[in-house]
Amino acid sequence: MPPLPRNDPRQYDDLAGEWWRPGGGFEILHWLARSRGALVPPAQRPAAILVDAGCGGGLLAPHVERLGYRHVGVDLRRAGLEQSAARGVTPVTGDVTALPLADGSADVVVAGEILEHVPDLPAAVAELCRVLRPGGLLVLDTVNGTRIGRFLTVTLGERFGVAPVGLHDPELFVDPGELTVECAKHGVKLLVRGLRPSVTGLIRWLFLPTGPGPGPLGRMIPTRSTAVVYQGMGRKQGEMA
Ligand SMILES: C[S@@+](CC[C@H](N)C(=O)[O-])C[C@H]1O[C@@H](n2cnc3c(N)ncnc32)[C@H](O)[C@@H]1O
């Protein structure tokens, strides 16, 4: 069979065994999920909902499970959703550019490493903001389309196994300025900061058979430069009802 085109979401079915494999191909996603989860505050009301757009295998689940939200995960691919469900996430099959969720239904919307996979960025941002209730929090991280972002993530990343081959289309990588403008159109003032992986964690993961192992070594570190990977967060205008 010919290989699937770049960024084809069906690749995640073939990679389903990687989501939770210790030291596996999605290791960096675990580090990012921890960093993302650290930005989510405890729920402020009993029936609070956290929507995890493009949830994949549910890597965010352990980082938000004690915060008091119902964790709803939306993804195109069943294989990932099944693993999310096994970790307590309510699985919903859907596209982030047409979320099957009501307006203002989420207290928190999380979009981790998904926007760089979506051909229609404005539509995705509009949907993330639509399902967010006034006063609710948007938390995201994604990859920048700079030359260095493309080089490290695709050219070098795929060569050294940091990113699975063919999973990204660098043409879809996201400019933080454009993302900020799109969010502002929907009442979310996004603040961004750069992230980089810990160098020791990266070396241990790539070159030692045991990987970084549990603990603080494998982690993302905030940086001033947003040139490669960055996080964004912002609240939607208006009062929480
Ligand atoms: C890089 S993974 C990130 C998964 C998860 N957010 C994490 O950080 O571990 C991207 C996920 O987005 C999903 N995806 C890609 N395009 C999508 C779309 N248009 N709508 C919903 N999910 C999508 C893929 O199936 C995959 O599970």
The ligand as an SDF file (V2000), in Angstrom:
LIG
                    3D

 27 29  0  0  0  0  0  0  0  0999 V2000
   -0.5800   15.3290   17.6750 C   0  0  0  0  0  0  0  0  0  0  0  0
   -2.0470   14.5180   18.1470 S   0  0  0  0  0  0  0  0  0  0  0  0
   -2.3760   15.3630   19.6630 C   0  0  0  0  0  0  0  0  0  0  0  0
   -3.2380   14.5530   20.5880 C   0  0  0  0  0  0  0  0  0  0  0  0
   -3.4400   15.1410   21.9700 C   0  0  0  0  0  0  0  0  0  0  0  0
   -4.0680   16.4560   21.9210 N   0  0  0  0  0  0  0  0  0  0  0  0
   -2.1400   15.2010   22.6990 C   0  0  0  0  0  0  0  0  0  0  0  0
   -1.5560   16.2850   22.7760 O   0  0  0  0  0  0  0  0  0  0  0  0
   -1.6780   14.1580   23.1540 O   0  0  0  0  0  0  0  0  0  0  0  0
   -3.2700   15.1740   17.0280 C   0  0  0  0  0  0  0  0  0  0  0  0
   -4.6310   14.5420   17.1970 C   0  0  0  0  0  0  0  0  0  0  0  0
   -5.5610   15.3310   16.4580 O   0  0  0  0  0  0  0  0  0  0  0  0
   -6.4530   14.4860   15.7780 C   0  0  0  0  0  0  0  0  0  0  0  0
   -6.9720   15.2670   14.6360 N   0  0  0  0  0  0  0  0  0  0  0  0
   -6.3360   15.6450   13.5160 C   0  0  0  0  0  0  0  0  0  0  0  0
   -7.1360   16.4310   12.7840 N   0  0  0  0  0  0  0  0  0  0  0  0
   -8.3080   16.5580   13.4560 C   0  0  0  0  0  0  0  0  0  0  0  0
   -9.5180   17.2510   13.2380 C   0  0  0  0  0  0  0  0  0  0  0  0
   -9.6900   18.0020   12.1310 N   0  0  0  0  0  0  0  0  0  0  0  0
  -10.4950   17.1500   14.1510 N   0  0  0  0  0  0  0  0  0  0  0  0
  -10.3370   16.3970   15.2790 C   0  0  0  0  0  0  0  0  0  0  0  0
   -9.2100   15.7250   15.5470 N   0  0  0  0  0  0  0  0  0  0  0  0
   -8.1980   15.8060   14.6560 C   0  0  0  0  0  0  0  0  0  0  0  0
   -5.6510   13.2640   15.3990 C   0  0  0  0  0  0  0  0  0  0  0  0
   -6.4870   12.1480   15.1800 O   0  0  0  0  0  0  0  0  0  0  0  0
   -4.7650   13.1260   16.6440 C   0  0  0  0  0  0  0  0  0  0  0  0
   -5.3640   12.3050   17.6040 O   0  0  0  0  0  0  0  0  0  0  0  0
  1  2  1  0
  2  3  1  0
  2 10  1  0
  3  4  1  0
  4  5  1  0
  5  6  1  0
  5  7  1  0
  7  8  2  0
  7  9  1  0
 10 11  1  0
 11 12  1  0
 11 26  1  0
 12 13  1  0
 13 14  1  0
 13 24  1  0
 14 15  1  0
 14 23  1  0
 15 16  2  0
 16 17  1  0
 17 18  1  0
 17 23  2  0
 18 19  1  0
 18 20  2  0
 20 21  1  0
 21 22  2  0
 22 23  1  0
 24 25  1  0
 24 26  1  0
 26 27  1  0
M  CHG  2   2   1   9  -1
M  END
$$$$
